[in-house]
Amino acid sequence: MNFGPVTPPAMPPSHDEIYAHVRQLLIELFEVEPEKIRPDAQLNQDLEIDSIDAIDLVLKLKDYTGRKIKPEEFKHVRTVGDVVNTVQAIVAVAA
């Protein structure tokens, strides 16, 4: 029996790919100046992302990951690096 070619499962995005996507979202959605976006940048204090903005960001990340994101998964998020690490953990579970 020939079942045709086997397609390997899609690899989850790398840390750098996730960072680039998050960075682009921050620039496009919230008009954050690119030079302010660093892994250690505080979302609220440094980038002026408020709780309503954070909800918008999570919705966009839901589209990006294709997974429902539970509020408790983002409860500890304070920095850009936290966002990237959380998204990376979410896509790793999905893979």
C-alpha positions in Angstrom: 0.0 0.0 0.0 1.2 3.5 -0.8 -0.2 6.2 1.4 1.7 9.0 -0.5 4.4 11.2 1.0 4.4 11.8 4.7 4.3 15.5 5.6 6.3 16.2 8.7 4.5 18.1 11.4 4.9 21.8 11.3 7.7 23.1 13.6 6.6 25.6 16.2 8.0 29.1 15.7 11.4 29.8 17.2 11.9 32.2 20.1 13.3 34.8 17.6 10.3 34.3 15.2 7.9 34.8 18.1 9.9 37.9 19.3 9.7 39.4 15.8 6.0 38.8 15.6 5.3 40.3 19.1 7.5 43.3 18.2 5.6 43.8 14.9 2.2 43.6 16.8 3.4 46.2 19.3 4.4 48.6 16.5 1.3 48.1 14.4 -1.4 47.9 17.1 -0.1 50.3 19.7 2.3 52.5 17.7 5.2 51.7 20.0 8.5 53.1 18.9 10.6 50.2 17.7 13.7 51.3 19.7 11.7 51.0 22.9 10.9 47.3 22.3 13.4 45.1 24.2 12.9 41.8 26.0 13.2 43.6 29.3 10.8 46.4 28.4 7.9 46.6 30.9 4.6 46.5 29.0 2.9 49.0 31.2 5.6 51.3 32.4 7.9 51.4 29.3 5.5 50.8 26.5 2.3 52.2 28.0 0.3 49.1 27.3 -2.7 49.2 29.5 -5.0 46.3 30.5 -7.4 46.9 27.5 -4.4 46.9 25.1 -3.2 43.7 26.7 -6.5 42.1 25.9 -6.1 43.2 22.3 -2.6 41.8 22.2 -3.7 38.4 23.6 -6.5 38.2 21.0 -3.9 38.8 18.2 -1.6 36.2 19.8 -4.5 33.8 19.9 -4.8 34.2 16.1 -1.1 33.7 15.8 -0.9 30.5 17.9 -4.3 29.1 16.7 -5.0 28.3 20.4 -7.3 29.6 23.0 -5.2 31.5 25.5 -6.3 31.2 29.1 -6.1 34.4 31.3 -4.0 32.6 33.8 -1.4 31.9 31.2 -0.8 35.6 30.9 -1.3 36.5 34.5 2.5 36.7 35.2 3.4 38.6 32.1 5.1 41.9 32.7 7.7 42.3 30.0 8.1 41.8 26.3 10.3 38.8 27.1 7.5 37.4 29.3 5.1 37.6 26.4 7.5 35.8 24.1 8.3 33.1 26.6 4.6 32.5 27.3 3.7 32.3 23.6 6.6 29.9 23.1 5.3 27.7 25.9 1.8 27.7 24.4 3.0 26.7 21.0 5.3 24.0 22.4 2.3 22.4 24.1 0.4 22.5 20.8 3.2 20.9 18.9 
